[in-house]
């Protein structure tokens, strides 16, 4: 729980057991948190143990959503208001650590992952759970926000768990970074319940542990232009797979499509790439790298992958051309025919 230091009953939706067909050790659950579906599957664990773990996971995720939501009343909106007012805020150690980590990841991405541009996200209308309907913001609106240049470098981490901002235009909105935190929390709860084979999926971003019986977990990568999977990957024990895609949230206005992945350099939806998938052990790295690499574009994706230290990346550009690191190319299996050509990076190890 985030605490800014000053001087319920939960619905659990069980969507059925895949075990009804074959294996009584598999249990599947569906929740709704963060404005999206959360799917949890456990394998080779007692049903009662899985139920207890998932109940705790839902409670923890609801708390994270409340504590870190940038727009609904709560600790995070209070934090943003006080930072904008120039106040020095004292936070609990865990919350401050998460903000510091986000600042570090923003730096390694050369600020293409930039949680400080909350006001820019809001002027586009992508701060609500429901996608906007337009119109897009005007050039003067965008320019006014860009000229202030808010970044995570504007945050000053002081002694005694204090935080302040040197830029009143900074407004934090962690978005998918919060979901990465929630996935880590969910896996930790499962492991405390001695559940060692599971998958936690929040809106298509996931972390797997263990195996699905005698086989690895196989994860589909969504086709960016039509329903279904375009490729799949078998995950190793304890691995994350995160995808950023322009198809996730968008609106159309006067024949033009505007998606939610805003390039902080020009204030416009990023162009040139449809989706980026990253495999990594750390969900925060996977989430932020997928977003930043998509924004970087086709010409810069390899450079940014090196900068962020990610070695398993799949990029699908706007022309449906496929680009991948060598390590990712050795693992991805295409689910479409004919099998597309894959442009393999020669610069990312």
N, C-alpha and C positions, 0 to 999 in steps of 0.2 A: 504494500500500500504506500503510495506516495504521500509524504507528509511535508507540508510547508510549515516550518516550525515557527509558531507565534509564541511571545512571552507566555433476507427475503426467501422467500421460498423460490427454489430454482426449478425450472422445467427441464427435464431430461428426456429427449426424444430418442428412443431406440428404434432404429430403422430396420431391424431384423437381423437374423443371423445368416451369414453365408453358410454357416455350419448346417443349416437345415438341409442343405444339399449333400455335403460331404463330410465336414469335419466339425465336431462339436467344440473344438478349441478356438474357433474364430468368432469374435463378437464385434459388431459394427454399431456405431452410434452417430447421430447427427445432431448438432447444436446450431444455434444461430447467434453469433456474436460478431462484433466489429462490422456490422452491416453486411455480413456474408455468411455462407455456410461453412461450418467446421465439421469435418468428418474424422472420426477416430476409429481405428481398427486395431484390435489386439488379437494375438494368436498364442495358443498354447498356454492360456491362463484361465483360472476358474472364473465363471460368470460373475459370481458375487464380488470377487476381487476387482474385476474390470468395472463393474457397476460403481463400486465405491470410489475407485480412482477417477472415473469420468465425472462423477458428481463433484469431486474436489476440483477437477480441471475446469468445469464450467464455472464454478464459483470464482476460481482464480482468474479466468479470462474475463468474466464480467467486471471484476475489480480492476484489472489492467485497463479495460476499455473505459471505465469510469475515470480512473486516475490519469490516463494519458490522452484522453480525447481533447483535441485542440479547440473544439467549438461548442461542445455542450458544457453547461455550468459544472465546475469541479475544480480539483487542485491545479490542473494544467492551465485552464483559462485564467485562474487567479495568478498563476506564475507569469503568464504572458502579460497580463495587465500590469503587474508590479514591475516587470522588467521594462516595459514600455514607458513607465512612469519614472524610470531611473533609479528605482529602489534596489538595495542589496537584499537578496532573499537567502534565507538559510533553509537548506533542504536536508532530508535524510540521506544517509550515505549511499544507499542503493540507488535512489533516484538520481542523485548527483553523478554517480558512476555511469549510469546509462546515458546521461546527457554528455558526459565527457567522452564516452566511447563513440557516440554519434558524431561529436566534433572531430575526433580522430579519423573516423571513416570519411567524413566530409573532406578533410584535408587530403587524404590519399586519393580521393576521386577528383581532386582539383576543383572542388565545389560543384561538380555536376550532380552529386547527391548533396542537396542543400536544404536541410530542414528549417532554415531561417526564413524561407520565402513564403510563409503562411499567408501573408497579405496578397501575394500574387496568385496563390492557389484560390483564395477566396474571391478575387475579382473575376476569375474565370468561372466560379460557381462550383468547383470540384471539392469544396470543403464539406458539403452535405453528403449524407448517405446516398441520396438519389442524384443521378446525373442531371446536370442542368439542361435546359432546352434552348439556350441562347438568348439574345445575340452574344457574340464574343465581346470582350472589352475593347474599348477604343484605343488607338495608338497613344493618345495622351495619357490615358489611364495606365497603360503598361509602362510608358516611359517614366512617369512619376514614381512608380514603384522600383523600376530598375535603377534609376538615378541614385537612389539611397543605398544601393549595393549591400543589402543585409547578407551576412554570412555567419557561420558558426565561429569565425575568428573574432566576431564582435562580443562574444561572451568572455567574461573574466571570472576565472575560478579562483576564489580567494581562500584565506585561512578559515577554519571553522565551518567547513561545508557551505560556504557562501557562494553566491552567483549573482552577477550583475551584467548588464548589457551596455555597451557604449554606443549603440545605435537604436534610437527609438522606433525605427521602422522594422526592426527584427520581430518576427512573430513565429514561434516554433510550431511546427506541424510535422510529427514524425511519421505519420501514415503507416506504410508497410514495415517500417523499422519496429513499430509497436507489435505487429503480428509476429515478427521474428522473436521478440522477447517472449510473447505468449507461447510460441511453439517450444522454446527452450523450457519454459515453466511447465508445460504439459508433459514433456518427456521426463523431467525431473520427478514429477508426481507419479508417473507410471513406474519409474524405476524404484521409487520409495515403496511402492506396492509390490515390488518384486516381479514386475511385468517387463520382460526383456525382449519381447518381439511385438512391435507395434508400429503404426504409422499415424502421424498427426498431420492433417491437411487443412489449412486455412485458405479458402478461396483459391486453391490450386498451387499454393506454396506449401512445402511439406518437409518433414524430417522423418526418417525411418530408423528404427533400431532392430537389430537381430534379423531374423529371416521369417519367411512365410512357409513354415514347415521345412521341406527339403530344398526349397528354391529361394532365391532372393526376391525381394519386393520388386515388382516391375511397375514403373511409373510412366504414364503417357504424357507426352508433350503436345499441347493443344495446337491444332491447325489454326493459324492466324486469320484465315479467310473463310472458313466453313466449319460446321460442326465436326467433332471427332478428333482423333489423335493423328498428328503428322509423323510422330516418331515416338520411341519409347527407350527407356534406360533401366537396366537392372542396378539397383543401388547396393552398395556395400554396407556392411554393418555400421550403423550410426553415420548417416550421411544426409545432407540437405539438398533439395533441388528446388530452386526458385526461378520463376519466369516473370519477366515484365513484358507486357504486350499492349499495343495501342488499341486492341479490341476490347480491353477490360471495361473502360468507362469512357464514354464519348457522347457528343451530341452533333447533330447535323443542322446547319443553318445556311439557307440560300445555296444549297448544293455543295457546301464545303463541310468536311468532317473535321472536328476538333476533339482530340483526345486529351486525357488527363496528365500525361507525362510532359510537364512543362520544362523547357530548356531555360535554366536560370540566366543564360547569357543573353537571350533576346526576348524572353517572356512569352514565347510562342510554343505550341506543341511541337515536340521534337519530330523531325522529318528524316526519312531515309531508311529507317529500320522498323520492322513490324513487331519483332519479338526477340528477346534475349533470354536464354536459359543458362543458369550457372549452377554447377555442382560444387559443394564445399562442405567442410565439417562444421562450420560456424554459420548459423542461419542469418546473423546480422551481416556478415560479410557477403553471403550469397544474395541477400535481398538488396543491399545497397549497390553491389557491383552490377547486378542485372539491370537496375534502373539507370545507373550512371553510364554503363556501356551502351545502352540503347540511346541515351541522349547524346553520347559522343559521336555516334554515327559510324557508317561503314569505313570511312577513311581513318578513324581514330580508335576503333574498338580494340585493336591489338595493343596499341600503346597504353590504353587505360587498363586493360587486363593485366599487363605487366606491372603497372604502377600499383594496382590494388592487390597483386599477388594471387590472382585466380588463374588456374591452369586448365580448368574444364569449362569451356564456354561454347555455346551454340548460338549463332546469330542468323536470323532470317531477315533479309532486307526487303525493301518495298517492291523489288522485282522478283521476289520469291527465289532469290539466290541464297545458297546456304554456305555459311562460313563457320569454321570451328577450329579450336585448338587441336593439336595432335592427340592429346589425352582424351578429349571429348570425342573426337572422331573414332577412336578405337572402341568406344562404348555405345554410341548411339545406334539404334536400329530403326530404320525408316519403315513406317506403316503404310506408305503409299506406293503406287506403281505408276509409271516406271520409277525405279530408285533414282533420286536426283543426284546430280554431281555435288560434291562437297569440296569447297575451297579450304584447304587446310593451311593454317598459319605456319609460317616458317620462322616467326620471331618470338612466339610465346612457347616456352619450354613445356 
